[in-house]
Amino acid sequence: MTDDSQTAPLLIDTDGPVRIVRLNRPEALNAADEALHARLASVWDELAGDDECRAVVLTGQGRAFSAGGDFGVLTKMNDSEIYRRKILDEGARIVRSMAGFPLPIVAAVNGPAVGLGCSLAGLCDIVLIESSAYLADPHVSVGLVAGDGGAITWPALTSLLKAKEYLFLGDRISSEVAVELGLANRVVLDGTSVEEGLALAHRLAKQPAQALRDTKRAINRHLQMSIHAVLDYALSAEAISSASSEHRAIVDRMSAPRER
């Protein structure tokens, strides 16, 4: 499965039994606009139906993994209840699809992974992070409930205290600290995450398929229990915060042109 369009929001490359999924808005640091968000909600079912695929590497084009949500999307969500529900429903689909995806997903975090980008990394099975990259979930800092990311996955990956600290404050988590906390598996040299991720994905692709698939399914039952218990409440709360004047004021301030 190969996407030949360089303007597509996601690019899918084939390397034998491995598929490389690349977020493809490098000029916007792979911030998720409407098209990219929709593709992130649909791509996992497509890959699950690819009979030749045995593992996936997820990364970003350019110098970022993903800067999170596009300001245009955030503004439109604040304005429109119908649009807000559409995006949050897609967010729920992304979470459930990645948690239920039968094959191993390796995150090659090639640069900043912020907001949605941080959520995507946390939903992968193995996370490689480049030395100068970092994670951050600034939902609360921009006036949003952390509905579809850290509140779901981080309590299983690190301690409740550390999850609260970094979700409440939105601080950057360096690559080394991410590994110490359990939010990433290992630090790799800058510029090598895709190469390292591919090597790891090919190792995974050679493992006995049924044993690997059902081991992932068994382990991810812990994650799916969290999704069942938390996701609907968290997204309902995020919908309320997304419509708030406080969130809108922060988005307007952040997206305003800066004086040179």
MARBA-3410 file (N, C-alpha, C, O; in Angstrom, 1 decimal):
260
0.9,-1.2,0.0,0.0,0.0,0.0,0.9,1.2,0.0,1.6,1.5,1.0 ~ 0.9,2.0,-1.1,1.7,3.2,-1.2,0.9,4.4,-1.6,0.1,4.3,-2.6 ~ 1.1,5.5,-0.9,0.4,6.7,-1.3,1.4,7.5,-2.1,2.4,8.0,-1.5 ~ 1.0,7.8,-3.3,2.0,8.5,-4.2,1.8,10.0,-4.2,2.7,10.7,-4.7 ~ 0.8,10.5,-3.6,0.5,11.9,-3.5,1.3,12.6,-2.5,1.1,12.3,-1.3
2.2,13.5,-2.9,3.0,14.2,-1.9,2.2,15.2,-1.1,2.7,15.8,-0.2 ~ 0.9,15.5,-1.6,0.1,16.4,-0.9,-0.9,15.7,0.1,-1.7,16.4,0.8 ~ -0.9,14.4,0.1,-1.7,13.7,1.0,-1.4,13.9,2.5,-0.2,14.1,2.8 ~ -2.4,14.0,3.4,-2.1,14.3,4.8,-1.2,13.2,5.5,-0.5,13.4,6.4 ~ -1.4,12.0,5.0,-0.6,10.8,5.4,0.1,10.2,4.2,-0.6,10.0,3.2
1.3,9.8,4.4,2.0,9.0,3.4,2.2,7.6,3.9,2.6,7.5,5.1 ~ 2.0,6.6,3.1,2.2,5.2,3.5,3.2,4.6,2.5,2.9,4.4,1.4 ~ 4.3,4.2,3.1,5.4,3.6,2.3,5.5,2.1,2.7,5.2,1.7,3.8 ~ 5.9,1.3,1.7,6.1,-0.1,1.9,7.5,-0.5,2.0,8.3,-0.1,1.1 ~ 7.9,-1.2,3.0,9.3,-1.7,3.1,9.1,-3.2,3.5,9.2,-3.6,4.6
8.9,-4.1,2.4,8.7,-5.5,2.7,7.4,-5.6,3.5,6.3,-5.1,3.1 ~ 7.4,-6.3,4.6,6.2,-6.5,5.5,5.9,-5.3,6.4,5.0,-5.4,7.2 ~ 6.7,-4.3,6.3,6.6,-3.1,7.2,5.9,-1.9,6.4,6.3,-1.7,5.3 ~ 5.0,-1.3,7.1,4.4,-0.1,6.5,4.9,1.1,7.3,4.9,1.1,8.5 ~ 5.4,2.2,6.6,5.8,3.4,7.2,4.8,4.5,7.0,4.5,4.9,5.9
4.1,4.9,8.1,3.1,5.9,8.1,3.7,7.2,8.5,4.2,7.4,9.6 ~ 3.6,8.2,7.6,4.3,9.5,7.8,3.2,10.6,7.9,2.5,10.8,6.9 ~ 3.1,11.3,9.0,2.3,12.5,9.0,2.9,13.5,8.1,4.1,13.8,8.2 ~ 2.1,14.1,7.2,2.7,14.8,6.1,2.2,16.3,6.0,1.7,16.7,5.0 ~ 2.4,17.0,7.0,2.3,18.5,7.0,3.5,19.1,7.5,3.5,19.8,8.5
4.7,18.9,6.9,5.9,19.3,7.5,6.0,20.8,7.7,6.7,21.3,8.6 ~ 5.4,21.6,6.8,5.4,23.0,6.9,4.7,23.5,8.1,5.0,24.6,8.6 ~ 3.8,22.7,8.7,3.0,23.1,9.9,3.4,22.2,11.1,2.7,22.0,12.0 ~ 4.7,21.6,11.0,5.2,20.7,12.0,4.2,19.6,12.3,4.1,19.0,13.4 ~ 3.5,19.2,11.2,2.6,18.0,11.2,1.5,18.2,12.2,0.9,17.3,12.8
1.1,19.5,12.5,-0.1,19.8,13.2,-1.3,19.2,12.5,-1.4,19.3,11.2 ~ -2.3,18.6,13.2,-3.4,17.9,12.6,-4.5,18.9,12.2,-5.2,19.4,13.0 ~ -4.6,19.1,10.8,-5.7,19.8,10.3,-6.9,18.8,10.1,-6.7,17.7,10.5 ~ -8.0,19.3,9.5,-9.1,18.4,9.4,-8.8,17.2,8.6,-9.2,16.1,9.0 ~ -8.1,17.3,7.5,-7.8,16.2,6.6,-6.9,15.2,7.3,-7.1,14.0,7.2
-5.8,15.7,8.0,-4.9,14.7,8.7,-5.6,14.0,9.8,-5.4,12.8,10.0 ~ -6.4,14.7,10.6,-7.1,14.1,11.7,-8.0,13.0,11.2,-8.1,11.9,11.8 ~ -8.7,13.3,10.1,-9.6,12.3,9.5,-8.9,11.0,9.1,-9.3,9.9,9.2 ~ -7.7,11.2,8.4,-6.9,10.1,8.0,-6.3,9.3,9.1,-6.2,8.1,9.1 ~ -6.0,10.0,10.2,-5.5,9.2,11.4,-6.6,8.4,12.0,-6.3,7.3,12.6
-7.9,8.7,11.8,-9.0,8.0,12.3,-9.3,6.8,11.4,-9.9,5.8,11.8 ~ -8.9,6.8,10.1,-9.3,5.8,9.1,-8.1,4.8,8.8,-8.4,3.7,8.3 ~ -6.9,5.3,8.9,-5.8,4.5,8.4,-5.6,3.2,9.1,-5.1,2.2,8.5 ~ -5.9,3.1,10.4,-5.6,1.8,11.1,-6.5,0.7,10.6,-6.0,-0.5,10.6 ~ -7.8,0.9,10.3,-8.6,-0.1,9.7,-8.1,-0.6,8.4,-8.1,-1.7,8.0
-7.6,0.4,7.6,-7.0,0.1,6.3,-5.8,-0.8,6.4,-5.6,-1.8,5.7 ~ -4.9,-0.5,7.3,-3.7,-1.3,7.5,-4.0,-2.6,8.1,-3.3,-3.6,7.8 ~ -5.0,-2.7,9.0,-5.4,-4.0,9.5,-5.9,-4.9,8.4,-5.8,-6.2,8.6 ~ -6.4,-4.4,7.3,-6.9,-5.2,6.2,-5.8,-5.5,5.2,-6.1,-6.1,4.2 ~ -4.6,-5.0,5.4,-3.5,-5.3,4.5,-2.9,-6.6,4.9,-2.1,-6.7,5.9
-3.1,-7.7,4.1,-2.7,-9.0,4.5,-1.2,-9.2,4.5,-0.7,-10.1,5.1 ~ -0.5,-8.3,3.8,1.0,-8.4,3.7,1.7,-7.7,4.8,2.9,-7.8,5.0 ~ 1.0,-6.9,5.5,1.6,-6.0,6.6,1.8,-6.8,7.8,0.9,-7.6,8.3 ~ 3.0,-6.7,8.5,3.3,-7.4,9.7,3.7,-6.4,10.8,3.7,-6.8,12.0 ~ 4.0,-5.2,10.5,4.4,-4.2,11.5,4.3,-2.8,10.9,4.3,-2.7,9.7
4.2,-1.8,11.7,4.0,-0.4,11.3,5.0,0.5,12.0,5.2,0.4,13.2 ~ 5.6,1.4,11.3,6.4,2.5,11.9,5.6,3.8,11.7,5.2,4.1,10.5 ~ 5.4,4.6,12.7,4.7,5.8,12.7,5.7,7.0,12.9,6.4,6.9,14.0 ~ 5.7,8.0,12.0,6.7,9.1,12.2,6.1,10.3,11.5,5.0,10.3,11.0 ~ 6.9,11.4,11.6,6.5,12.6,11.0,7.4,13.1,9.9,8.6,12.8,10.0
6.9,13.7,8.8,7.8,14.3,7.8,8.4,15.5,8.4,7.8,16.3,9.2 ~ 9.6,15.8,8.0,10.3,17.0,8.4,10.9,16.9,9.7,11.4,15.9,10.1 ~ 10.9,18.0,10.5,11.6,18.1,11.7,10.7,17.9,13.0,11.2,18.1,14.1 ~ 9.5,17.5,12.8,8.6,17.3,14.0,7.9,16.0,13.8,7.6,15.5,12.7 ~ 7.6,15.4,14.9,6.6,14.2,14.9,5.2,14.8,14.7,4.6,14.5,13.7
4.8,15.6,15.6,3.5,16.4,15.4,3.4,17.4,16.5,3.6,17.2,17.7 ~ 3.0,18.6,16.0,2.9,19.8,16.9,1.5,19.8,17.6,1.2,20.7,18.3 ~ 0.7,18.8,17.3,-0.6,18.7,18.0,-1.8,19.1,17.0,-1.8,18.8,15.8 ~ -2.7,19.8,17.6,-3.9,20.3,16.8,-3.7,21.6,16.1,-3.0,22.5,16.6 ~ -4.1,21.6,14.9,-4.0,22.9,14.1,-4.9,24.0,14.7,-6.0,23.7,15.1
-4.4,25.2,14.7,-5.2,26.3,15.3,-6.5,26.5,14.7,-7.5,26.9,15.3 ~ -6.6,26.3,13.3,-7.8,26.5,12.6,-8.9,25.5,13.1,-10.1,25.8,13.2 ~ -8.5,24.2,13.3,-9.4,23.2,13.8,-9.8,23.6,15.2,-11.0,23.5,15.5 ~ -8.9,24.0,16.1,-9.3,24.4,17.5,-10.3,25.6,17.5,-11.3,25.6,18.3 ~ -10.1,26.5,16.6,-11.0,27.7,16.5,-12.4,27.3,16.0,-13.4,27.7,16.6
-12.4,26.4,15.0,-13.7,26.0,14.5,-14.4,25.1,15.5,-15.7,25.1,15.6 ~ -13.7,24.3,16.3,-14.3,23.5,17.3,-15.0,24.4,18.4,-16.0,24.1,18.9 ~ -14.3,25.5,18.7,-14.9,26.4,19.6,-16.2,27.1,19.1,-17.1,27.4,19.9 ~ -16.3,27.3,17.8,-17.4,27.9,17.2,-18.6,27.0,17.0,-19.7,27.5,17.1 ~ -18.3,25.8,16.7,-19.4,24.9,16.2,-19.5,23.6,17.0,-18.6,22.9,17.1
-20.7,23.4,17.6,-20.9,22.2,18.3,-20.9,20.9,17.4,-20.4,19.9,17.8 ~ -21.4,21.1,16.2,-21.5,19.9,15.3,-20.0,19.6,14.9,-19.7,18.4,14.9 ~ -19.2,20.6,14.5,-17.8,20.3,14.2,-17.1,19.8,15.3,-16.2,18.9,15.2 ~ -17.3,20.3,16.5,-16.6,19.9,17.7,-16.9,18.4,18.0,-16.0,17.6,18.3 ~ -18.1,18.0,17.8,-18.5,16.6,18.0,-17.8,15.7,17.0,-17.4,14.6,17.3
-17.8,16.2,15.7,-17.1,15.4,14.7,-15.7,15.1,15.0,-15.2,14.0,14.9 ~ -14.9,16.1,15.4,-13.5,16.0,15.7,-13.3,15.1,16.9,-12.4,14.3,16.9 ~ -14.1,15.3,17.9,-13.9,14.5,19.1,-14.3,13.0,18.9,-13.8,12.1,19.4 ~ -15.3,12.8,18.0,-15.7,11.4,17.6,-14.5,10.8,16.9,-14.2,9.6,17.1 ~ -13.9,11.6,16.0,-12.7,11.0,15.3,-11.6,10.7,16.3,-10.9,9.7,16.2
-11.4,11.6,17.3,-10.4,11.4,18.3,-10.7,10.1,19.1,-9.7,9.3,19.3 ~ -11.9,9.8,19.4,-12.2,8.5,20.0,-11.9,7.3,19.1,-11.5,6.3,19.6 ~ -12.2,7.5,17.8,-11.9,6.4,16.9,-10.4,6.2,16.7,-10.0,5.0,16.6 ~ -9.6,7.3,16.8,-8.1,7.1,16.7,-7.7,6.3,17.9,-6.9,5.3,17.8 ~ -8.2,6.6,19.1,-7.7,5.9,20.3,-8.1,4.4,20.2,-7.3,3.6,20.5
-9.4,4.2,19.9,-9.9,2.8,19.9,-9.2,2.0,18.8,-8.9,0.8,19.0 ~ -9.0,2.6,17.6,-8.4,1.9,16.5,-7.0,1.5,16.8,-6.5,0.4,16.5 ~ -6.2,2.5,17.4,-4.8,2.2,17.7,-4.7,1.1,18.8,-3.8,0.2,18.7 ~ -5.5,1.2,19.8,-5.5,0.3,20.9,-5.9,-1.1,20.4,-5.4,-2.1,20.9 ~ -6.8,-1.2,19.4,-7.2,-2.5,18.9,-6.5,-3.0,17.7,-6.8,-4.0,17.2
-5.5,-2.2,17.2,-4.8,-2.6,16.0,-4.0,-3.9,16.3,-3.3,-3.9,17.3 ~ -4.1,-4.9,15.4,-3.6,-6.2,15.8,-2.1,-6.3,15.6,-1.5,-7.3,16.1 ~ -1.4,-5.4,14.9,0.0,-5.5,14.6,0.8,-4.5,15.5,0.2,-3.5,15.9 ~ 2.1,-4.8,15.7,2.9,-3.8,16.5,3.1,-2.5,15.7,3.4,-2.5,14.5 ~ 3.0,-1.4,16.5,3.3,-0.1,16.0,4.5,0.5,16.7,4.5,0.6,17.9
5.5,0.9,15.9,6.7,1.5,16.5,6.6,3.0,16.2,6.5,3.4,15.0 ~ 6.7,3.8,17.2,6.7,5.2,17.0,8.2,5.7,16.8,9.0,5.4,17.7 ~ 8.5,6.3,15.7,9.8,6.9,15.5,9.6,8.4,15.7,9.3,9.2,14.8 ~ 9.9,8.9,17.0,9.6,10.3,17.3,10.8,11.1,16.9,11.8,11.2,17.6 ~ 10.7,11.7,15.7,11.8,12.4,15.1,11.9,13.8,15.5,12.8,14.5,15.0
11.1,14.3,16.3,11.1,15.7,16.7,10.0,15.9,17.7,9.4,14.9,18.3 ~ 9.6,17.2,18.0,8.6,17.4,19.1,7.3,16.6,18.8,6.8,16.5,17.7 ~ 6.8,16.0,19.9,5.5,15.3,19.9,4.6,16.0,20.9,4.8,15.7,22.1 ~ 3.8,16.8,20.5,3.0,17.7,21.4,1.5,17.5,21.2,1.1,17.2,20.1 ~ 0.8,17.5,22.3,-0.7,17.3,22.2,-1.1,16.0,21.6,-0.8,14.9,22.1
-1.8,16.1,20.4,-2.1,14.9,19.7,-0.9,14.1,19.3,-1.0,12.8,19.4 ~ 0.2,14.7,19.0,1.4,14.0,18.7,1.9,13.1,19.9,2.3,12.0,19.7 ~ 1.8,13.7,21.0,2.1,13.0,22.3,1.2,11.8,22.5,1.6,10.7,22.9 ~ -0.1,12.1,22.2,-1.1,11.0,22.4,-0.9,9.9,21.4,-0.9,8.7,21.8 ~ -0.5,10.2,20.2,-0.2,9.1,19.2,1.0,8.3,19.6,0.9,7.0,19.6
2.0,8.9,20.1,3.2,8.1,20.6,2.8,7.2,21.7,3.2,6.1,21.8 ~ 2.0,7.7,22.7,1.6,6.9,23.8,0.7,5.7,23.5,0.6,4.8,24.2 ~ 0.1,5.8,22.3,-0.8,4.7,21.9,0.0,3.6,21.0,-0.6,2.6,20.7 ~ 1.3,3.9,20.7,2.1,2.9,20.0,2.6,1.9,21.0,2.5,2.0,22.2 ~ 3.2,0.8,20.4,3.6,-0.3,21.2,5.1,-0.2,21.7,5.4,-0.6,22.8
5.9,0.5,20.9,7.3,0.7,21.2,7.6,2.1,20.7,7.3,2.5,19.6 ~ 8.3,2.9,21.6,8.5,4.3,21.2,10.0,4.6,21.3,10.7,4.5,22.3 ~ 10.6,5.0,20.1,11.9,5.4,20.0,11.9,6.9,19.8,11.2,7.5,19.0 ~ 12.7,7.6,20.6,12.7,9.1,20.6,14.1,9.6,20.3,15.0,9.2,21.0 ~ 14.2,10.6,19.4,15.5,11.1,19.1,16.0,12.0,20.2,15.2,12.6,21.0
17.2,12.2,20.3,17.9,12.8,21.4,17.3,14.2,21.7,17.1,14.6,22.8 ~ 17.2,15.0,20.6,16.7,16.4,20.8,15.2,16.6,20.8,14.7,17.7,20.9 ~ 14.5,15.5,20.6,13.0,15.5,20.6,12.5,15.6,22.0,13.2,15.4,23.0 ~ 11.2,15.9,22.1,10.6,16.0,23.4,9.1,15.7,23.3,8.5,15.8,22.2 ~ 8.5,15.3,24.4,7.0,15.1,24.5,6.4,16.2,25.4,7.1,16.8,26.2
5.2,16.6,25.1,4.5,17.5,25.9,3.0,17.4,25.6,2.6,17.3,24.5 ~ 2.2,17.4,26.7,0.7,17.4,26.5,0.2,18.7,27.2,-0.1,18.7,28.4 ~ 0.0,19.8,26.4,-0.4,21.0,27.0,-1.9,21.3,27.0,-2.3,22.4,27.0 ~ -2.7,20.2,26.9,-4.1,20.4,26.9,-4.6,21.4,28.0,-5.3,22.4,27.7 ~ -4.3,21.1,29.2,-4.7,21.9,30.4,-4.2,23.4,30.2,-4.9,24.3,30.5
-3.0,23.5,29.8,-2.4,24.9,29.7,-3.1,25.7,28.6,-3.0,26.9,28.7 ~ -3.8,25.1,27.6,-4.5,25.8,26.6,-6.0,25.8,26.9,-6.8,26.1,26.1 ~ -6.4,25.4,28.1,-7.8,25.5,28.6,-8.6,24.3,28.1,-9.8,24.4,28.1 ~ -8.0,23.1,27.8,-8.7,21.9,27.4,-8.5,20.8,28.4,-7.4,20.7,29.1 ~ -9.5,20.0,28.6,-9.4,18.7,29.3,-8.5,17.8,28.5,-8.7,17.7,27.2
-7.6,17.1,29.1,-6.8,16.1,28.4,-7.6,14.8,28.1,-7.5,13.9,28.9 ~ -8.4,14.9,27.1,-9.4,13.9,26.9,-9.0,12.6,26.2,-9.5,11.5,26.6 ~ -8.2,12.7,25.2,-7.9,11.5,24.4,-6.5,11.0,24.3,-6.1,10.3,23.4 ~ -5.7,11.4,25.3,-4.3,11.1,25.3,-3.7,10.7,26.6,-3.9,9.5,27.1 ~ -3.0,11.6,27.2,-2.3,11.3,28.5,-3.2,10.8,29.6,-2.8,9.9,30.4
-4.4,11.3,29.7,-5.3,10.8,30.8,-5.7,9.3,30.6,-6.0,8.7,31.5 ~ -5.6,8.8,29.3,-5.9,7.4,29.1,-4.6,6.6,29.2,-4.7,5.6,29.9 ~ -3.5,6.9,28.6,-2.4,6.0,28.5,-1.3,6.3,29.6,-0.7,5.3,30.1 ~ -1.1,7.5,30.0,0.0,7.8,30.9,-0.1,7.1,32.3,1.0,6.6,32.8 ~ -1.2,6.9,32.9,-1.3,6.2,34.2,-0.8,4.8,34.1,-0.4,4.2,35.1
-0.9,4.2,32.9,-0.4,2.8,32.7,1.1,2.8,32.4,1.7,1.8,32.6 ~ 1.6,3.9,31.9,3.0,3.9,31.5,4.0,4.5,32.6,5.1,4.1,32.6 ~ 3.4,5.3,33.4,4.3,6.0,34.5,3.4,6.0,35.7,2.3,5.5,35.8 ~ 3.8,6.7,36.7,3.1,6.8,38.0,2.0,7.8,37.8,2.0,8.7,37.0 ~ 0.9,7.7,38.7,-0.1,8.7,38.7,0.4,10.0,39.1,0.0,11.0,38.5
1.3,10.1,40.0,1.9,11.4,40.4,2.6,12.1,39.2,2.4,13.3,39.0 ~ 3.4,11.3,38.5,4.1,11.9,37.3,3.1,12.3,36.2,3.3,13.3,35.6 ~ 2.2,11.4,36.0,1.1,11.7,35.0,0.4,13.0,35.3,0.2,13.9,34.4 ~ 0.1,13.2,36.6,-0.6,14.4,37.0,0.3,15.6,36.8,-0.1,16.7,36.3 ~ 1.5,15.5,37.3,2.5,16.6,37.2,2.6,17.2,35.7,2.5,18.4,35.5
2.8,16.3,34.8,3.1,16.7,33.4,1.8,17.0,32.7,1.8,17.9,31.8 ~ 0.7,16.5,33.0,-0.6,16.8,32.4,-1.1,18.1,33.0,-1.6,19.0,32.3 ~ -1.0,18.3,34.3,-1.5,19.6,34.9,-0.7,20.8,34.4,-1.3,21.8,34.2 ~ 0.6,20.6,34.3,1.5,21.7,34.0,1.8,21.9,32.5,2.2,23.0,32.0 ~ 1.7,20.8,31.7,2.0,20.8,30.3,3.5,21.0,30.0,3.8,21.4,28.8
4.4,20.7,30.9,5.8,20.9,30.7,6.4,20.0,29.7,5.9,18.9,29.5 ~ 7.4,20.4,29.0,8.1,19.5,28.1,8.8,18.4,28.8,9.4,18.6,29.9 ~ 8.9,17.2,28.2,9.5,16.1,28.7,10.7,15.7,27.8,10.4,15.3,26.7 ~ 11.9,15.9,28.2,13.0,15.6,27.3,13.1,14.1,27.0,12.4,13.3,27.6 ~ 13.8,13.8,26.0,13.9,12.4,25.6,14.4,11.5,26.7,13.9,10.4,26.9
15.4,12.0,27.4,16.0,11.2,28.5,15.0,11.0,29.6,14.9,9.9,30.1 ~ 14.3,12.0,30.0,13.3,11.9,31.0,12.1,11.1,30.6,11.5,10.3,31.4 ~ 11.7,11.2,29.3,10.6,10.3,28.8,11.0,8.8,29.0,10.1,8.1,29.3 ~ 12.2,8.5,28.7,12.6,7.1,28.9,12.6,6.7,30.4,12.1,5.7,30.8 ~ 13.1,7.6,31.3,13.1,7.4,32.7,11.7,7.2,33.2,11.4,6.4,34.1
10.7,8.0,32.7,9.3,7.9,33.2,8.6,6.7,32.6,7.5,6.3,33.2 ~ 9.1,6.1,31.5,8.4,5.0,30.9,7.5,5.4,29.8,6.7,4.6,29.3 ~ 7.6,6.7,29.3,6.8,7.2,28.2,7.5,6.9,26.8,6.9,7.1,25.8 ~ 8.7,6.4,26.9,9.5,6.0,25.6,10.4,4.9,26.0,10.7,4.7,27.2 ~ 10.7,4.0,25.0,11.6,2.9,25.3,13.1,3.2,25.3,13.8,2.7,26.2
13.5,4.0,24.3,14.9,4.3,24.2,15.1,5.6,23.4,14.3,6.0,22.6 ~ 16.3,6.2,23.7,16.7,7.4,23.0,17.6,7.0,21.9,18.5,6.1,22.1 ~ 17.4,7.5,20.7,18.3,7.3,19.5,18.9,8.6,19.0,18.4,9.6,19.3 ~ 19.9,8.5,18.3,20.6,9.7,17.7,19.6,10.4,16.8,18.8,9.9,16.2 ~ 19.8,11.7,16.8,19.0,12.6,15.9,19.2,12.1,14.5,20.3,11.8,14.1
18.1,12.1,13.8,18.1,11.7,12.4,18.1,10.2,12.1,18.1,9.8,11.0 ~ 18.0,9.4,13.2,18.1,7.9,13.0,16.8,7.2,13.5,16.8,6.0,13.4 ~ 15.8,7.9,13.9,14.6,7.2,14.5,13.9,6.3,13.5,13.4,5.2,13.9 ~ 13.8,6.8,12.3,13.1,6.0,11.3,13.9,4.7,10.9,13.3,3.6,10.8 ~ 15.2,4.9,10.7,16.1,3.8,10.4,16.0,2.8,11.6,15.9,1.6,11.3
16.1,3.3,12.8,16.1,2.4,14.0,14.7,1.7,14.1,14.6,0.6,14.5 ~ 13.7,2.5,13.9,12.3,2.0,13.9,12.1,0.9,12.9,11.4,-0.1,13.2 ~ 12.6,1.1,11.7,12.4,0.1,10.7,13.1,-1.2,11.0,12.6,-2.3,10.8 ~ 14.3,-1.1,11.6,15.1,-2.3,12.0,14.3,-3.0,13.0,14.2,-4.3,13.0 ~ 13.7,-2.3,14.0,13.0,-3.0,15.0,11.7,-3.6,14.5,11.3,-4.7,14.8
11.0,-2.8,13.6,9.8,-3.3,13.0,10.0,-4.6,12.2,9.2,-5.5,12.2 ~ 11.1,-4.7,11.5,11.5,-5.9,10.7,11.7,-7.1,11.7,11.4,-8.2,11.3 ~ 12.3,-6.8,12.8,12.5,-7.9,13.8,11.1,-8.4,14.3,10.9,-9.6,14.4 ~ 10.2,-7.4,14.5,8.9,-7.8,15.0,8.1,-8.5,13.9,7.4,-9.5,14.2 ~ 8.3,-8.1,12.6,7.6,-8.8,11.5,8.0,-10.2,11.4,7.3,-11.0,10.8
9.2,-10.6,11.9,9.7,-12.0,11.8,9.2,-12.9,12.9,9.4,-14.1,12.9 ~ 8.6,-12.3,13.9,8.1,-13.0,15.0,6.9,-13.9,14.6,6.2,-13.5,13.7 ~ 6.6,-15.0,15.3,5.4,-15.8,15.0,4.2,-14.9,15.1,3.9,-14.3,16.1 ~ 3.4,-14.8,14.0,2.4,-13.8,13.8,1.3,-14.0,14.9,0.9,-13.0,15.5 ~ 0.8,-15.2,15.1,-0.4,-15.3,16.0,0.1,-15.1,17.4,-0.7,-14.5,18.2
1.3,-15.6,17.8,1.8,-15.4,19.1,2.0,-13.9,19.4,1.6,-13.4,20.5 ~ 2.5,-13.2,18.5,2.7,-11.7,18.7,1.4,-11.0,18.7,1.2,-10.2,19.6 ~ 0.5,-11.3,17.8,-0.8,-10.6,17.7,-1.6,-10.8,19.0,-2.1,-9.8,19.6 ~ -1.7,-12.0,19.5,-2.5,-12.3,20.7,-1.8,-11.9,22.0,-2.5,-11.6,23.0 ~ -0.5,-11.8,22.0,0.2,-11.2,23.2,-0.1,-9.7,23.2,-0.4,-9.2,24.3
-0.1,-9.1,22.1,-0.4,-7.6,22.1,-1.9,-7.5,22.5,-2.2,-6.6,23.4 ~ -2.7,-8.3,22.0,-4.2,-8.2,22.4,-4.4,-8.4,23.9,-5.1,-7.7,24.5 ~ -3.6,-9.4,24.5,-3.8,-9.6,25.9,-3.3,-8.4,26.7,-3.9,-8.0,27.7 ~ -2.1,-7.9,26.3,-1.5,-6.8,27.1,-2.4,-5.5,26.9,-2.7,-4.8,27.9 ~ -2.9,-5.3,25.7,-3.7,-4.1,25.5,-5.1,-4.2,26.1,-5.9,-3.2,26.1
-5.5,-5.3,26.7,-6.7,-5.3,27.5,-6.7,-4.4,28.7,-7.7,-3.8,29.1 ~ -5.5,-4.2,29.2,-5.3,-3.2,30.3,-5.6,-1.8,29.8,-6.3,-1.1,30.4 ~ -5.1,-1.5,28.6,-5.3,-0.2,28.0,-6.8,-0.1,27.7,-7.4,1.0,27.9 ~ -7.4,-1.1,27.1,-8.8,-1.0,26.7,-9.8,-0.9,27.9,-10.8,-0.3,27.8 ~ -9.4,-1.4,29.1,-10.2,-1.2,30.3,-10.1,0.3,30.7,-11.1,0.9,31.1
-9.0,0.9,30.5,-8.8,2.3,30.8,-9.7,3.1,29.8,-10.4,4.1,30.2 ~ -9.6,2.7,28.5,-10.4,3.4,27.5,-11.9,3.3,27.8,-12.6,4.3,27.8 ~ -12.4,2.1,28.2,-13.8,1.9,28.5,-14.2,2.8,29.8,-15.3,3.3,29.8 ~ -13.3,2.9,30.7,-13.6,3.6,32.0,-13.5,5.1,31.8,-14.2,5.8,32.5 ~ -12.6,5.6,31.0,-12.2,7.0,31.0,-12.6,7.8,29.8,-13.0,8.9,29.9
-12.5,7.2,28.6,-12.6,7.9,27.3,-13.9,8.7,27.2,-13.8,9.9,26.8 ~ -15.0,8.1,27.3,-16.3,8.9,27.1,-16.4,10.0,28.0,-16.8,11.1,27.6 ~ -16.1,9.8,29.3,-16.2,11.0,30.2,-15.2,12.1,29.8,-15.5,13.2,29.8 ~ -13.9,11.6,29.5,-12.9,12.6,29.3,-13.2,13.4,28.0,-13.0,14.7,28.0 ~ -13.7,12.8,27.0,-14.1,13.5,25.8,-15.3,14.4,26.0,-15.3,15.5,25.4
-16.2,14.0,26.8,-17.4,14.9,27.1,-16.9,16.1,27.8,-17.4,17.2,27.6 ~ -16.0,15.9,28.8,-15.4,17.1,29.5,-14.6,17.9,28.5,-14.6,19.2,28.7 ~ -13.8,17.3,27.6,-13.1,18.1,26.7,-14.0,18.9,25.7,-13.6,20.0,25.4 ~ -15.1,18.4,25.4,-16.1,19.1,24.5,-16.5,20.4,25.2,-16.6,21.4,24.6 ~ -16.8,20.3,26.5,-17.2,21.5,27.3,-16.1,22.5,27.3,-16.3,23.7,27.1
-14.8,22.0,27.6,-13.7,23.0,27.6,-13.4,23.5,26.3,-13.0,24.7,26.2 ~ -13.6,22.8,25.2,-13.3,23.2,23.8,-14.2,24.4,23.5,-13.9,25.2,22.6 ~ -15.4,24.5,24.0,-16.4,25.5,23.7,-16.2,26.8,24.6,-16.9,27.7,24.5 ~ -15.3,26.7,25.5,-15.1,27.8,26.5,-14.5,29.0,26.0,-13.7,29.0,25.1 ~ -14.8,30.2,26.6,-14.2,31.4,26.2,-12.8,31.5,26.7,-11.9,32.1,26.0
-12.4,30.8,27.8,-11.0,30.8,28.2,-10.1,30.1,27.2,-9.1,30.6,26.9 ~ -10.6,28.9,26.7,-9.8,28.2,25.7,-9.7,29.1,24.4,-8.6,29.2,23.9 ~ -10.8,29.7,24.0,-10.7,30.5,22.8,-9.7,31.7,22.9,-9.0,32.0,22.0 ~ -9.7,32.3,24.1,-8.8,33.4,24.3,-7.3,33.0,24.2,-6.5,33.7,23.6 ~ -7.0,31.8,24.7,-5.7,31.3,24.7,-5.3,31.0,23.2,-4.2,31.3,22.8
-6.2,30.3,22.5,-5.9,30.0,21.1,-5.7,31.2,20.2,-4.8,31.3,19.4 ~ -6.6,32.2,20.4,-6.5,33.5,19.7,-5.1,34.1,20.0,-4.5,34.7,19.1 ~ -4.7,34.1,21.2,-3.5,34.7,21.6,-2.3,34.0,21.0,-1.3,34.6,20.5 ~ -2.3,32.6,21.0,-1.2,31.8,20.5,-1.2,31.9,19.0,-0.1,31.8,18.4 ~ -2.3,32.0,18.3,-2.3,32.0,16.8,-2.2,33.4,16.2,-2.1,33.5,15.0
-2.2,34.5,17.0,-2.0,35.8,16.5,-0.6,36.0,15.9,0.3,35.5,16.5 ~ -0.5,36.7,14.8,0.8,37.0,14.2,1.7,37.7,15.2,1.3,38.7,15.9 ~ 2.9,37.3,15.3,3.9,37.9,16.2,4.6,39.1,15.5,4.9,39.0,14.3 ~ 4.7,40.1,16.3,5.5,41.3,15.8,7.0,40.9,15.7,7.5,40.3,16.5 ~ 7.5,41.3,14.6,9.0,41.1,14.3,9.8,42.2,15.0,11.0,42.2,14.9
END
